[in-house]
Amino acid sequence: MNQIMALVAQSTLETLEMTLFSTFFAVITGFPLGILLNVTNKFGIMPHPMLNQILSRIIDVLRSFPFVILMIVLLPFTRLLLGTAIGTAATIIPLSIAALPFVARLTETSLSEVDPGVILAAKAMGSTNRQIIFKVLIPESMPSVISGITLTIITLISYSAMAGTLGGGGLGDLAIRYGYQRFRTGIMIASVFVIIIMVALIQFAGSRIANKMLSKR
């Protein structure tokens, strides 16, 4: 029993590490990209149809890849960067790339939900595009953005579990190698239970933060 608890605890930490680091990298790249997509569309504050279409096509291509296939395609790139293509650290790279277009689209959608009247009022007061982005669009869309990031984290938890099929570490790897392949049902059940608890806690925390932001608007 103690051995099972130790394995589950270690795998939980690995899953959290993969999820949090990949979310961080996806947000710092996908969030600005989502802003760029929003402001450059034909209804945006800085219309640039050609740039918008190029970015949209690239994001759509990345989003179309099933995660397991994307992970396989990125194996040489991951090995080139880290010297290995398996393990927790190696899995962060494909997880980040898989989440990047997801975050970008969610951010774009969140920004598009901002009341156009607020933007027009800011323009009427002489606000620059930069001021509109940082003082109107981003603050007004933050509750929706937080909900999107929460959804991203939950999605990455499921992706990290799939990464276990390729030796990615974490709870997915534990459930497959120690549970399924060794016919130890208890380990599989424990892994699934921990994933369920993690998802529930993250959803609860994300909803609370988003609701608090909404109440302050």
N, C-alpha and C positions, 0 to 999 in steps of 0.2 A: 504493500500500500504506500509506504514512504517513497519507494522508487517511482511509483506512478505519479505521486504528487510532485516529486522533484522534476520529472520529465515534463509534466504539464506546466509547471512554473517556468522552467527554462524556455519552453516553446512559446508560452504566452509572452514572455519578454521579447523573444525574437520577432513574434508577430507585431507587437507594439512598436518595436524598433523599425521594422520594415514599413509599417503603415504610417507612422509619424514622420519619418524622414522623407518618404516618397510624397506624402501630402505637402510637406514644406516645400520641396523642390517643384512640385506641380503648381502650387499656389504662386510662388514667386515668379514663375514663368507664364503660367496660364492666366493669371489675373490681369497683368498688363496686356496680354494678347487679347483677352476678352474686351478690355476697354478699347483697344485699337479697333477691334471688329465693330464695336458699337458706334464709335465716333466717325468711322469712315464709310458706313453704309449710306445709302442715298437719302436717308432721313436723319443722319447724324449731324453733329455740329461741325464736322470737318469732312464732308463727303469726298471719297476717293474710290470710285467703283472698281477700278482695276486692281488696286492694292487689296481692297476688301475681298474681291473674287479670288485672288491668288491665295490669300490667307485662308479663306473659307474652304477652298479645294484641298489644301494641305491638311487642314484639321479634319475634314471629312474622310480623307484617306487614312489618317492615323486612327480615327474612331472606328473605321470599318474592320480593323484587324481584331480577330478574337485574341484574347490575352495570351493564351497558351501558344498560338502561332507567333504572335509578336515576340514573346519571350525566346522562342526558338530562333527566329530571324536575328534577334539581337545578341545571340550567344557569342559570335565572333567579336562584336564590338565590346561586349562586357568583359570578355577574356582579355582583349587588348588593353582595356583601361585598368582592370584589377588583377590580371594574371590568373583569374579563375572565373568560371561561369556558373558555379553553384555556391550555395550558402546564402546567409542572410544579407550580407553586404552586396553581393552580386545581384540579388533579386530587386534591390532598391532601384536600380537603373531602369529595367523594363517597367516596373510599377510606376515610376515617375513619368516615363514617356507615355504610358497608357492613360494616366490620369490627366496629363497636360491638356489635351484637347477637350476632355470632359469638363475641366475647370474653366477653360476658355469659353465654351458654349454656355455654361451655366452663368458665368459672369456677364456675357453678352446679353443673355435673356433677362437677368436681373436688372441691368442698366436700362434695357428697353422698357421696363415696367414703370420707370420714373415718370411722373406726370409731366407731359410736355409743357403744361402751363407754368410749372416751376422753372423750367429751362428758359422759356420765353421771358419770364419775369426777370431772371438773372441777366439775360441779354439786354433787356430794356434798361437795366440799371448800369449797363456799361461793363459787365463782367467779361473778362477775356475767356478764351476757350479753356485755358489751363485752370482758371478759377472755377469755371463751370464743372470741369471734370472733378477737381479735388474738393470743392466746397458744395457742390449740388449733387452731381451724379453718384459719386461714391458714398457720401453720407446717407443719401436717400435710399440707396439700394442695399445698404449693409445688412439689414435683416434677411433679405432674400439671398444675399451672398453667403451669409453664415449658414443658412439652410442648405445651400448648394454645397458648401464645404463639408457639412455634416454628411450629406449624401455621398460625397466623394470618399470620405474616410470609410464609410460603411462598405462602399463598393470595393475599396482597396483591401479591406479585410477579407472579402470573398476572393479577390484576386490572389492575395497572399496565400490563401488556402489552396488555390489551384496551383500556385507555384510549387507546392509540396510534391506534385507529381514529377517535377524535374529537379528535385533535390534542393528546393529553395529554402528549406528550414521552416521553423514556425509550427503552428498547430496543424496545418495541412500535412506537412511532412511527418509529424508525429502520428497523426491518424492513419496515414498510409503505411509507413514503414513499421511502426511499432504496433499499430492496431490491426489494420486490414491484412497485411502480409504475414503477420505472426498470429493471426486469429485471436487477438486480445481485444474482445469487444469492449471491455471496461475502459481501455485507453481511448477508443474511438468515441464512446459516449462522453467521456470527460472532455475531450477536445471540442466536440460539437457544443457541449454545454457551456464551456468557457467562451466560445465564439458568440453564442446567443447572448450571454451576459454582457460581453463587450459591446455588441451592437446596440443592445437596449440602453446601456449607460451612455454611449456616445449620442444616440438619438435623443435621450432625455436632456443631456447637457446642451446639445445644439439647439433644441427647441426652447429651452429656458433662456439661453442667451439671445436668440432671435426675438422672442416675445418681450424680453426686457428692453431691447432696442426699439421695438415697435411702440412700446408704452411710453418711451421718452421722446418720441417724435411729435 
